[in-house]
Amino acid sequence: MEVSYKKLWKLLIDKDMKKKDLQAEAGISWSSVTKLSKGETVSMEVLIKVCKALNCDIGDIMELIPTAEDAGEVKE
């Protein structure tokens, strides 16, 4: 599975916020913002802080996208 934060970036646009505003409002490090920008995984703590700052649910800022490898996995 891959993580997509496209919903987060759209939400920031809708709220007329920049990444630096999110960083300050959520109280997260710039390296966490960079990881989000690159679609890398971040801790649940960071995601919760972002959700609190934006007053939203985790599904409003991210989604899991199946990859080709996932299609070939055997489910138990």
Secondary structure as GFF3:
##gff-version 3
##sequence-region A 1 76
A	DSSP	beta_strand	2	4	.	.	.	ID=ss1
A	DSSP	alpha_helix	6	14	.	.	.	ID=ss2
A	DSSP	alpha_helix	19	26	.	.	.	ID=ss3
A	DSSP	alpha_helix	30	37	.	.	.	ID=ss4
A	DSSP	alpha_helix	44	54	.	.	.	ID=ss5
A	DSSP	three_ten_helix	58	60	.	.	.	ID=ss6
A	DSSP	beta_strand	63	65	.	.	.	ID=ss7
A	DSSP	alpha_helix	68	71	.	.	.	ID=ss8
###
